[in-house]
Amino acid sequence: MIKELAEIDIKPGCEQAFEQAAVLARDLFLGSKGCIAFRLHRSMEQPSRYRMFVEWETIEDHMIEFRNSDAFLEWRRLCGSYFQNPPRVEHLTVIVEGRSEDLAVAAE
């Protein structure tokens, strides 16, 4: 599994419209081959900055299957006009992960 991280700066004043469009776009991602999860976060310090996390089974599912699909074109149609500049995208792999409840289980 890989995680796509996209940092997206939105034109000031367009945040609410972008968020509404992103709700519709979520299903475009989730309905695509290999997509496992979709999350959109908004920065508290920079309210026009968002970070989108998408989990994919493989990098090819994102870079080949999704990027060459009608779903990608529709995502850009729905959300692209709100972008201040093109999103900055990276692909990540998890190295260390944990949750606080994991500590409670380990202590028992």
C-alpha positions in Angstrom: 0.0 0.0 0.0 1.2 3.5 -0.7 -0.2 6.9 0.4 -0.5 9.8 -1.9 0.0 13.2 -0.1 -1.2 16.2 -2.1 -0.7 19.7 -0.7 -3.3 22.0 -2.2 -3.4 25.7 -1.9 -6.8 27.2 -2.7 -7.6 30.7 -3.9 -8.5 32.8 -0.8 -12.3 33.0 -0.4 -12.9 29.8 -2.3 -12.4 27.4 0.6 -16.1 26.6 1.2 -16.8 25.9 -2.5 -13.7 23.7 -2.7 -14.8 21.7 0.3 -18.2 21.1 -1.2 -16.6 20.0 -4.5 -14.2 17.7 -2.7 -17.2 15.9 -1.1 -18.3 15.0 -4.6 -14.8 14.2 -5.7 -14.3 11.8 -2.8 -16.4 9.2 -4.5 -14.5 9.5 -7.7 -11.4 8.5 -5.8 -13.0 5.7 -3.8 -14.6 4.2 -6.9 -11.3 4.0 -8.7 -9.3 0.8 -9.1 -7.0 0.3 -6.1 -8.2 3.2 -4.0 -8.5 2.2 -0.3 -9.2 5.5 1.5 -9.5 9.3 1.0 -9.1 12.0 3.5 -9.0 15.8 3.1 -7.5 18.0 5.9 -7.5 21.8 6.2 -4.7 23.6 7.8 -5.6 25.6 11.0 -2.6 27.9 10.5 -3.1 28.5 6.8 -6.9 28.1 6.1 -6.4 28.1 2.3 -4.0 25.1 2.5 -5.3 21.6 2.4 -3.6 18.2 2.5 -5.3 15.3 0.8 -4.3 11.8 1.8 -5.3 8.9 -0.6 -4.4 5.3 0.1 -3.8 3.2 -3.0 -3.0 -0.5 -3.3 -0.1 0.3 -5.7 1.5 3.4 -7.1 0.4 2.3 -10.6 -3.3 2.4 -9.4 -2.7 6.1 -8.8 -0.3 7.2 -11.5 -1.5 5.1 -14.4 -5.1 3.9 -13.7 -6.5 7.0 -11.9 -4.5 9.7 -13.7 -5.6 8.3 -17.1 -9.3 8.0 -16.1 -12.5 9.9 -16.6 -12.6 10.1 -12.8 -9.4 12.1 -12.7 -10.8 14.5 -15.4 -13.9 14.9 -13.3 -11.9 15.6 -10.1 -10.0 18.3 -11.9 -13.3 19.7 -13.4 -14.9 19.8 -9.9 -12.0 21.2 -7.9 -9.3 22.5 -10.3 -10.7 26.0 -10.7 -10.2 26.6 -7.0 -6.5 25.7 -7.0 -4.1 28.7 -6.4 -1.4 26.6 -8.2 -1.1 22.9 -9.1 -1.1 20.5 -6.2 2.3 19.2 -4.9 2.1 15.4 -4.8 4.3 12.9 -3.1 4.0 9.2 -2.6 4.7 7.8 0.9 5.2 4.4 2.5 4.5 3.9 6.2 7.6 3.2 8.3 6.3 3.4 11.9 2.7 3.6 12.9 0.8 3.4 16.2 -2.2 4.5 18.1 -2.7 5.3 21.8 -5.0 2.4 22.3 -2.2 0.1 21.2 -0.4 1.1 24.4 -3.4 0.2 26.6 -3.6 -3.3 25.0 0.1 -3.9 25.4 -0.1 -3.0 29.1 -2.8 -5.6 29.9 
